[in-house]
Amino acid sequence: MRSRTRIASVVALAGALFFGTAFQAHAVPVHLSAGHVDILDVDYAAGALTLQVLDETGSTAVERVPADVVFDVPLAAKRTNVPTTPAWSFLGTNGTAWVLPQSQVQGLLFAGWSTEGVPAGALVGDKVDFNLTSVSGPGGFSVYTTSFGAPTVLFDSGDDLPDTRSVARNTHAHANWGFDAPGTYTVIFTVTGVLASTGAPVTSGPQQFTFVVANA
């Protein structure tokens, strides 16, 4: 099992104890630009479903609050050879897009997701639903896989959100993360499930993810 360090704010805790109320601390944004990261890292414990970022770009794995992270998509991610066939119509403009690839490439984020923190039997069907509910930015956003040159679209901001994808527990996977234009994207994901013990729904609540796509 991968070792994780959870970020906590001593200042936030002290403030909560002093004022008698809890609040969420907002850290200075951490920029991630290369290496392994599970953008959607799902855990379940004691009735709570959480969605965080598992940052493994350094020597130690760290769980981070999504809103405290900026995912950098550098110029090296720019592609000018996106096929113009109907199967690829979800991605890019005039054959150009920025893509974080599903295979590891030096200098780029190797981005994926994990449900390895969801124990067996906790949720109905031993699965969760990933829900893409909102995308704000200068162009389209998509997540897709490729096999033998053919794409399978998992999420696409251009097809009437929300988009929902069921993911089995104990999954660790990678995909391509595509952007149609340079600029800043704000993406909202929510993870949901159903408690096996009671049949009650459980949710991570909406979590905000920020991507900055460079053109220089």
Salt bridges, closest charged atoms under 4 A:
ASP38 OD2 - ARG2 NH1 3.14
ASP38 OD1 - HIS36 NE2 3.62
ASP38 OD1 - HIS172 NE2 3.09
ASP41 OD2 - ARG4 NH1 2.78
ASP43 OD1 - ARG4 NH1 3.39
ASP43 OD2 - ARG6 NH2 3.65
ASP55 OD2 - ARG64 NE 2.91
GLU56 OE1 - ARG2 NH1 3.21
GLU56 OE1 - HIS36 ND1 2.77
GLU63 OE2 - ARG4 NH1 2.57
ASP72 OD2 - HIS31 ND1 3.12
GLU116 OE1 - ARG2 NH2 2.18
ASP129 OD1 - LYS127 NZ 3.65
